[in-house]
Structures are given as structure tokens and as C-alpha cells.
Amino acid sequence: MRLLRWLGTNLTSLILSLLLAIVIWASAVTSANPNIEAELTVPLEVIQQTTDIAIVDLLPETVTLKILAPESIILQIEEDNPLTANINLTGIEAGTYLFPVLVRIPDHLKPIRILEQNPKQLKLKISNLISKTLQISIQVEGEPAIGYKTSGLEWDEVLATVTGLETKVDDVAAVVGILDISDASGTISKELTLQAHDENGDLVDAITLTPDIVRVNQVISLQGGYRNVAVNVTTEGFVEPGYRFTSITPAPPTVMVFSENPQLVEQLPGYVNTKPLDLTGVDGYLETILELDLPNGVTVVGDPTVLVQVNVTALETTMAISREIEIIGLLPGLSAEVSPKQVSVRIMGPVPILDNLTLRDIRVVVDLTNLEIGVHTVIPTVEILPADVIWEDISPTTVEIVIEEGSTSTTDS
């Protein structure tokens, strides 16, 4: 009884003490882990059980949130961001609906208060996914090369299944593969990517084609009376002595010829000649236009001339020549004797240049600068003026120089 009277007398005080303790505890916790605001971007997912429907409208990929939560939870979210948002299409049929955007917050991250959310709901049109089967057609564009014709177009698939949104599939009027045969001069065999077209021939996107690739074989062959033959450049005369031509190139290298009598082109040896090209005296690059020398009754399809490019280079050879050694750099009041007085130099270069060398074109020099009285072994230097001539070796490779007092016995150069 005393306890009950005491509780009755002090109940108000006990309740106030408990509330004060809770306030003090909450204040301590809040000051250590205060609530803060943060902005987040979370992925938007679609929950869907059936696969025979699809969203027609453009669906945002993310949802933006402004949240209020303890600082420790905000830090945890910023590390791995386990929050997600979703819309639920379970049990939905074709039509237009207003879907709430639901944010999922894992239990271990609570408490979190969502202050702002964008979007909160989405108005979306849902359409059925349907399929239909159409015949595959091949659209040929361009023309083959002159003198060629097409025949025997084949492809390995007959039908294609078009799958997608009902509104898209209904627009598909044809499944087409486009084959470009522009300037083709032989049978084409290649894989084409199929396209879905509407009644106006415009491309219909956002659908699936099965198969989406078809292999096409288009036969392309020569028409009667036409033949593709090589160009043979005929020449006369000889290039400048000491030179040779390294190449003769016609452009184009082949031409298309035609005759109303197909037998005339069939009798050709596989080439046609040009009018003769005179090479007399040619000693360098030559470029000229030549006419084709065609049999009677045969004509060229297009330009009856060809551009001919001739490359001519000088013949190269080696030769040995003797040269007296020239002394330079001898100090005043000294004389020098060189032994041997002549050396043999082996050189290589174009024949026309070697045939016209002079004594001043090739010199053999010993430089005695700073050499004093005595016997010295010196390596001669070979100096060559023509740029296309090189020296391969010199014999002997060294010479002996005897320097004495007295007048110079060899004139300095």
C-alpha cells in the first residue's frame, strides 16, 4: 500500500524524469551523428513478368532524390548507393497508365526521409509485342561496268520474322536487302544486312528481324561482243647509251573493247598494242599519250588513248683510277715527301658520269696540319664532286710522309 501511495504521489515526477532522459539521450546521439540532407541519383528499374508487352514511350534511366538521414547513413549510401527505384508492369495489358515510381530503401539504411523525388510517377503507353512474317526481297542498285550484264540473282533465305511493338510491326511493309553492283565486273557473292521498310520505302527502326542477314549471289558476266584486254606498249629505238629503262607502265593497264562481230574480239590474244613509242635518246623519266593500235572492226569503249610512263635509269659500274696525292696544311719552312706518290681509288656510279670524269672531280688529299718534322703514317682523304659517284676503297689505305726542314717539295693545294 505504501508503494502504491508513493507511486501515486511521485508518478508525475517519474514520467518527467524519463522524458528528460530520453531527450538527453536523443540530443547526445544527434550531436554525434547529425541529420543532413543529400541529393542522389538512383537507377530506375522495370518489374515485368510477361515478355509480350513493351513500353512505347521514352523511359528515364534514373530518378533524382533529395533525402534527410543521419550523416553515417549518408556516407554509407555515397559509397555503394544501394537505393533503387522501380515501376511495376505486373499484370498490365496494352494501354496508357499512370505508374507510381517506388523507391526501395533497405532496412539497414533506415531511417531515411525522402524530401523530394523526381519523377514521382510516370504516364506511359504500353503496347503488345507482336510478330509477322514477310518475304525477303533484294533491291539491286547501280549498274555493272560497261560491257557487263546481270543474271541469276539468288539469296539463301526466303522469309524473315519481324518482331517488335505492335505500332512498329504494323508499319513494316517489306524486308529488304540492298545490293550495290556499281561498276562490278564479276559475280558478286556477299552477305547483306536486312532492313525493314514501310510502304514509302522509309526505314522502320526499333524492331527485330530474324534472320537479319542474307547471303546473296549475283551473276555478272560480259555481254556478247565485249572483252576486257590488257594494254601492251610497243617500243622502237634505244635509250641513250649507258642507260636502261626499268619500267613501262600504261594507264589504264586494261581496256574494254567491242565489236559488232563477237568473233573479232574473241580472236584477240588477250591484249591490244599501242602505237610504237620511240625510245631513241631517252635518258630519264618520260610520260606521253599513245593511241591504241586496234584491228579493223574493233573499237575501245571510252578513251582510245592511254597514258604511258617510262622510267629510265643510268647503268652503274665500278672502275679503278689512279690519282696523285695532294698535300695540304704543311707548316711554312718544311718540306714533305709522300710515298707512294699515287694511289688507286675504286669508285662506283652511273656509266655516263664515270665516262666524263676529270682530274678535278676526284682528288686524294693528305692533311699535314700540325704535323712536325719526322716520319708519319697518314690516311688519305678521297674527295669526289659528282654526287652520284661513291668510292668503295683506296689502295694503299695509308701512306708514309717524311717531313724535313727545307723548301716544300710538293706544291700545297
C-alpha positions in Angstrom: 0.0 0.0 0.0 2.9 2.3 0.8 4.4 1.6 -2.6 1.2 2.4 -4.3 0.8 5.6 -2.4 4.4 6.5 -3.2 3.9 5.8 -6.9 0.7 7.8 -6.9 2.5 10.7 -5.2 5.6 10.6 -7.4 4.3 9.3 -10.8 4.4 12.7 -12.4 8.0 13.2 -11.4 9.0 9.7 -12.7 7.4 10.4 -16.1 9.1 13.8 -16.4 12.4 12.2 -15.4 12.1 9.5 -18.1 11.2 12.0 -20.8 14.1 14.2 -19.8 16.4 11.2 -20.0 15.1 10.4 -23.5 15.6 14.0 -24.6 19.2 14.0 -23.2 20.0 10.7 -25.0 18.5 11.8 -28.3 20.4 15.1 -28.1 23.7 13.2 -27.4 23.0 10.8 -30.4 22.0 13.7 -32.7 25.1 15.8 -31.9 27.4 12.8 -32.6 25.5 11.7 -35.8 23.5 14.7 -37.0 20.9 14.5 -39.7 22.0 16.0 -43.0 20.5 16.5 -46.5 21.9 14.9 -49.6 21.0 14.6 -53.3 21.1 11.2 -55.0 20.6 9.7 -58.4 19.3 6.1 -58.4 18.6 3.7 -61.3 15.0 3.2 -62.4 14.1 -0.5 -62.9 11.1 -2.1 -64.6 9.4 -5.0 -62.9 7.7 -7.1 -65.6 6.6 -10.7 -65.5 5.5 -11.1 -69.1 7.5 -10.6 -72.3 4.7 -9.9 -74.7 4.4 -6.2 -73.8 6.8 -3.3 -74.0 6.9 0.4 -73.1 6.3 2.7 -76.1 7.3 6.0 -74.5 10.8 7.0 -73.6 11.6 5.8 -70.1 14.1 7.8 -67.9 17.0 5.7 -66.8 17.3 7.4 -63.3 15.3 9.1 -60.5 16.7 12.0 -58.5 16.1 12.2 -54.8 16.7 14.7 -52.0 16.9 12.9 -48.7 17.4 13.6 -45.0 19.2 11.0 -42.9 21.9 10.6 -40.3 25.4 11.5 -41.5 26.6 7.9 -41.1 23.9 6.6 -43.4 24.6 9.3 -46.0 28.2 8.3 -46.0 27.3 4.6 -46.5 24.9 5.5 -49.3 27.6 7.5 -51.1 30.0 4.5 -51.0 27.8 1.9 -52.7 24.3 3.6 -53.3 22.1 0.5 -52.7 18.9 2.6 -53.3 16.8 1.7 -56.4 13.5 2.9 -57.9 11.0 0.9 -59.9 7.7 0.8 -61.7 5.7 -2.4 -61.7 4.2 -3.7 -65.0 3.0 -7.0 -63.5 -0.5 -7.9 -64.9 -0.6 -4.9 -67.2 -2.1 -5.1 -70.7 -1.8 -2.8 -73.6 -3.0 0.7 -72.8 -1.9 4.0 -71.2 -1.3 4.1 -67.4 0.0 6.4 -64.7 2.6 4.4 -62.8 3.9 5.4 -59.3 7.7 5.4 -59.1 8.5 3.5 -55.9 11.9 3.9 -54.1 13.2 0.9 -52.3 15.2 1.6 -49.1 17.0 -1.3 -47.5 16.1 -1.9 -43.8 19.7 -1.5 -42.7 19.7 2.1 -44.0 16.7 3.4 -42.2 15.7 6.0 -41.0 15.8 7.9 -44.3 13.3 10.6 -45.1 12.6 11.5 -48.8 12.2 15.2 -49.1 11.9 15.5 -52.9 11.6 12.9 -55.7 11.6 13.5 -59.5 9.7 11.8 -61.1 7.2 10.6 -58.6 5.0 9.0 -61.3 5.2 8.3 -65.0 2.5 8.3 -67.6 3.4 5.5 -70.1 1.9 3.9 -73.1 2.1 0.1 -73.1 1.9 -1.8 -76.4 1.8 -5.5 -77.2 4.8 -7.2 -78.8 3.8 -9.0 -82.0 5.4 -10.8 -84.8 4.7 -11.3 -88.5 6.5 -13.0 -91.4 7.3 -11.3 -94.7 9.1 -12.4 -97.8 12.7 -11.2 -98.2 13.4 -9.1 -101.3 16.7 -7.9 -102.7 17.0 -4.4 -104.1 19.8 -4.0 -106.7 21.3 -0.6 -107.0 23.8 0.8 -109.6 24.9 -0.6 -112.9 27.8 -3.1 -113.7 30.8 -1.9 -115.5 30.5 -1.1 -119.2 30.1 -4.3 -121.3 28.8 -6.4 -118.4 25.3 -7.7 -117.7 23.5 -9.2 -114.7 21.7 -12.5 -114.4 20.9 -15.2 -111.9 20.2 -13.3 -108.7 19.8 -15.7 -105.7 19.7 -15.5 -101.9 19.7 -18.2 -99.3 16.7 -17.1 -97.1 13.1 -16.6 -98.3 11.2 -15.4 -95.2 12.0 -13.1 -92.3 10.1 -12.7 -89.0 9.5 -9.1 -87.8 9.2 -8.7 -84.1 8.5 -5.6 -82.0 5.9 -3.1 -80.8 2.5 -3.6 -82.5 2.6 0.0 -83.7 6.1 -0.6 -85.3 5.5 -4.0 -86.7 2.2 -2.8 -88.4 4.3 -0.2 -90.2 6.6 -2.8 -91.8 5.6 -3.5 -95.4 8.8 -5.1 -96.7 12.0 -6.7 -95.6 14.8 -5.7 -98.0 18.5 -6.4 -98.6 20.3 -3.7 -100.7 22.9 -4.9 -103.1 25.2 -2.3 -104.8 26.6 -3.6 -108.1 28.1 -0.2 -109.3 30.9 -0.8 -111.8 31.1 -4.5 -110.9 33.0 -6.7 -113.4 32.4 -10.1 -112.0 30.0 -12.2 -110.0 29.2 -10.8 -106.5 28.7 -13.1 -103.5 28.3 -11.4 -100.2 26.2 -11.1 -97.0 23.7 -8.3 -96.7 22.1 -6.8 -93.6 18.3 -6.9 -93.9 16.3 -3.7 -93.4 12.6 -3.2 -92.5 10.8 -0.6 -94.8 7.4 0.9 -94.6 5.1 1.5 -97.6 7.0 4.6 -98.6 10.4 2.8 -98.6 11.5 4.5 -95.4 13.4 2.6 -92.7 11.5 1.3 -89.7 13.6 1.1 -86.6 13.2 -0.4 -83.1 12.2 -3.8 -84.5 14.0 -7.2 -84.6 14.5 -9.2 -87.8 15.1 -13.0 -87.8 17.2 -13.7 -89.7 18.9 -10.3 -90.0 21.5 -11.3 -92.6 21.1 -12.9 -96.0 23.8 -14.2 -98.4 23.3 -13.0 -102.0 24.8 -14.3 -105.2 24.6 -12.0 -108.2 26.0 -13.3 -111.5 27.7 -10.6 -113.6 29.2 -11.6 -117.0 30.4 -10.0 -120.2 27.9 -9.2 -122.9 28.5 -10.6 -126.3 31.0 -8.6 -128.4 32.7 -7.1 -125.3 36.1 -8.1 -123.9 38.4 -6.8 -121.3 42.0 -6.9 -122.6 45.5 -5.8 -121.4 47.4 -2.9 -122.9 50.8 -3.8 -124.4 53.2 -0.8 -125.0 55.3 -1.4 -128.2 58.6 0.4 -128.5 61.2 1.2 -131.1 64.7 2.7 -130.9 67.1 2.6 -127.9 67.7 4.7 -124.9 70.8 6.8 -124.5 74.0 4.7 -124.2 74.8 4.0 -120.6 71.1 4.0 -119.7 68.3 1.3 -119.5 64.6 1.6 -119.0 63.4 -0.1 -115.8 59.6 0.0 -116.4 57.0 0.9 -118.9 53.5 1.4 -117.4 50.3 2.1 -119.3 47.4 3.7 -117.6 44.8 2.2 -117.6 46.5 -1.2 -117.8 43.4 -2.8 -119.3 40.7 -1.5 -121.7 37.3 -2.7 -122.7 37.0 -3.4 -126.5 33.9 -4.0 -128.5 32.9 -5.3 -131.9 29.6 -6.0 -133.5 31.2 -9.2 -134.7 31.9 -11.0 -131.4 34.3 -13.4 -133.2 36.8 -10.5 -133.7 37.2 -9.8 -130.0 37.4 -13.5 -129.2 40.3 -13.8 -131.6 42.4 -11.2 -129.8 45.4 -12.6 -128.0 44.3 -11.1 -124.6 45.9 -7.7 -125.3 46.0 -4.9 -127.7 49.1 -2.9 -128.8 49.8 0.8 -128.6 51.2 2.8 -131.4 55.1 2.5 -131.2 56.9 4.5 -128.6 60.2 5.9 -129.8 62.9 5.5 -127.0 65.8 6.9 -129.0 68.0 9.2 -126.9 65.7 8.9 -123.7 67.9 9.3 -120.6 65.3 10.0 -117.8 61.6 9.8 -116.9 59.2 10.0 -119.8 55.4 10.5 -119.8 53.4 10.5 -123.0 50.0 9.7 -124.5 49.8 6.9 -127.1 46.9 5.7 -129.3 45.9 2.1 -129.3 46.6 0.1 -132.5 43.3 -1.8 -132.9 42.3 -4.3 -135.5 39.7 -3.3 -138.1 36.2 -3.7 -136.7 37.3 -3.4 -133.1 36.8 -0.3 -131.0 37.6 0.8 -127.5 34.8 1.6 -125.1 35.8 5.0 -123.8 39.1 6.9 -124.4 41.1 5.3 -127.3 44.4 6.6 -125.8 46.4 5.5 -122.8 49.0 7.4 -120.6 52.4 5.7 -120.8 55.0 6.3 -118.1 58.6 5.2 -118.8 61.3 5.0 -116.1 64.9 5.2 -117.4 68.0 4.9 -115.1 71.7 5.1 -115.8 73.7 1.8 -115.8 76.1 1.6 -112.9 79.6 0.1 -112.8 82.8 0.2 -110.9 86.2 1.3 -112.0 89.7 1.9 -110.6 91.5 5.1 -111.2 95.0 6.4 -110.2 95.4 9.8 -108.6 98.5 11.6 -107.3 98.3 12.5 -103.7 97.9 16.2 -102.9 99.5 17.7 -99.8 97.8 20.4 -97.8 98.4 22.1 -94.4 102.2 21.8 -94.4 103.8 24.3 -92.0 106.0 27.0 -93.5 109.7 26.2 -93.8 109.1 22.5 -94.1 109.2 20.0 -96.9 107.4 16.7 -97.3 107.8 13.6 -99.3 104.9 11.2 -99.7 105.3 7.5 -100.5 103.8 6.3 -102.7 103.0 9.3 -104.8 100.0 7.8 -106.4 97.1 5.6 -105.0 94.4 3.6 -106.7 90.8 4.5 -105.9 87.9 2.2 -106.8 84.7 4.1 -107.4 81.1 3.2 -108.4 78.5 5.2 -110.2 76.4 5.8 -113.3 78.3 4.9 -116.5 77.6 8.3 -118.2 79.1 10.2 -115.2 82.1 7.9 -114.9 82.9 8.3 -118.6 83.1 12.0 -118.2 85.2 12.4 -115.0 88.0 14.9 -114.9 91.1 15.1 -112.7 89.4 17.7 -110.5 86.3 15.6 -110.0 88.2 13.1 -107.8 91.1 14.2 -105.5 93.2 12.3 -103.0 94.4 14.6 -100.2 96.7 14.2 -97.1 96.3 16.9 -94.5 99.6 17.7 -92.7 98.2 20.4 -90.4 100.1 20.5 -87.1 102.4 17.7 -88.1 106.1 18.4 -87.3 109.4 17.1 -88.6 109.6 13.3 -88.7 108.1 10.3 -90.3 104.3 9.9 -90.2 101.7 7.4 -91.4 98.6 9.2 -92.7 95.3 8.0 -94.1 94.4 9.9 -97.3 91.0 11.5 -97.8 89.1 11.0 -101.1 87.1 14.0 -102.3 84.5 13.4 -105.0 82.5 16.1 -106.7 79.8 14.2 -108.6 77.0 13.4 -106.1 76.1 10.1 -107.7 79.6 8.7 -107.5 80.9 6.9 -104.3 84.3 5.5 -103.6 84.5 2.0 -102.3 88.1 1.6 -101.3 91.6 3.0 -101.7 94.9 1.2 -102.1 97.1 1.5 -100.2 94.9 2.7 -97.3 97.8 4.6 -95.7 100.8 6.5 -97.0 104.1 7.4 -95.4 105.0 11.1 -95.0 108.6 12.3 -94.3 108.7 15.9 -93.1 112.1 17.7 -93.1 113.4 21.2 -92.9 113.7 23.0 -96.2 111.6 24.2 -99.1 108.4 22.4 -100.0 109.0 19.7 -102.5 105.3 19.2 -103.3 103.1 22.2 -104.1 100.3 22.8 -101.5 96.8 22.8 -102.6 
